[in-house]
Amino acid sequence: LLGVPIPSPSELHLINPIEGSILSSDAILSFQWSPVDGASDYTLTINLPNGDVKEFNLSETILTVPPNRWRNAPVGTYVWEVQALDVLGTVISQDSSSFFKQ
């Protein structure tokens, strides 16, 4: 595609959910991001509207939330961040975004 920047494999880019998107309770919620060269693990942090914080340590670049958990999750704005970590646990790239549950 002309004019579309190609992400660098050394930079983390969030793919889904899209910044500013509005999701319903019956949506299938998957967090997805681009792989980063040199990353051995990723930390996904989700800040819920009620102040709770969920953190997941993953070796993959996607996490799908079980439908019953998402259906019962609070309404409001969610902020999510992913950090790519090297074998020593050093953050080598990160990105954050937000979306709204109605």
C-alpha positions in Angstrom: 0.0 0.0 0.0 1.4 3.4 -1.0 1.6 6.0 1.7 1.1 3.5 4.6 4.2 3.4 6.9 5.6 0.0 7.5 6.2 -0.6 11.2 9.7 -1.2 12.3 10.2 -4.8 13.7 12.0 -3.2 16.6 9.0 -1.1 17.6 5.9 -2.4 19.3 2.6 -1.3 17.7 -0.9 -2.0 19.2 -3.2 -3.6 16.7 -6.5 -4.4 18.5 -8.6 -2.9 20.1 -8.2 0.2 18.0 -7.6 3.5 19.8 -10.9 5.2 20.7 -13.1 2.2 19.7 -16.4 1.5 21.4 -17.1 -2.1 22.3 -20.3 -3.7 23.5 -20.6 -6.4 26.2 -21.2 -9.1 23.6 -18.1 -8.2 21.5 -15.2 -10.6 21.4 -12.3 -8.8 23.0 -8.8 -9.6 21.9 -5.7 -7.6 22.7 -3.2 -7.9 19.9 0.1 -6.2 19.1 3.0 -6.5 16.7 6.0 -8.8 17.6 9.3 -7.0 18.4 12.7 -8.3 17.3 14.7 -9.2 20.4 11.6 -9.5 22.7 11.4 -12.7 24.7 8.2 -11.7 26.7 5.5 -9.1 26.8 3.7 -7.5 29.7 0.1 -6.5 29.0 -1.4 -4.1 31.6 -5.1 -3.2 31.5 -6.4 -0.3 33.6 -10.2 -0.9 34.2 -12.7 2.0 34.7 -13.2 1.0 38.3 -9.5 1.4 39.2 -8.6 -2.2 39.0 -5.4 -3.1 37.2 -4.9 -6.5 35.5 -1.4 -7.5 34.4 -0.4 -10.5 32.2 3.0 -11.8 31.3 2.9 -13.4 27.9 5.2 -14.9 25.3 2.6 -14.5 22.5 1.3 -11.3 20.9 -2.4 -11.8 21.5 -4.7 -12.3 24.5 -8.4 -13.1 24.1 -10.7 -12.3 27.1 -13.2 -15.1 27.9 -16.7 -13.9 26.8 -18.2 -14.3 30.4 -15.4 -12.1 31.9 -15.9 -9.3 29.3 -19.7 -9.4 29.6 -19.4 -8.8 33.4 -16.5 -6.2 33.1 -17.3 -2.6 34.1 -18.6 0.0 31.6 -16.2 2.9 30.9 -12.8 3.7 29.5 -10.1 1.1 29.5 -6.4 2.0 29.1 -4.0 -0.8 28.0 -0.3 -0.9 27.6 2.1 -3.5 26.3 5.8 -3.6 27.1 8.2 -5.8 25.1 10.9 -7.3 27.3 14.3 -8.8 26.3 15.8 -11.9 28.0 17.1 -9.8 30.9 13.6 -8.3 31.5 14.6 -4.9 30.2 11.8 -2.9 28.4 12.9 -2.5 24.8 9.6 -1.1 23.4 6.2 -0.1 24.6 2.9 1.4 23.4 -0.5 2.2 25.0 -4.0 2.9 23.9 -7.6 3.2 25.2 -11.1 2.1 24.2 -14.6 2.4 25.7 -17.0 -0.4 26.8 -20.7 0.6 26.6 
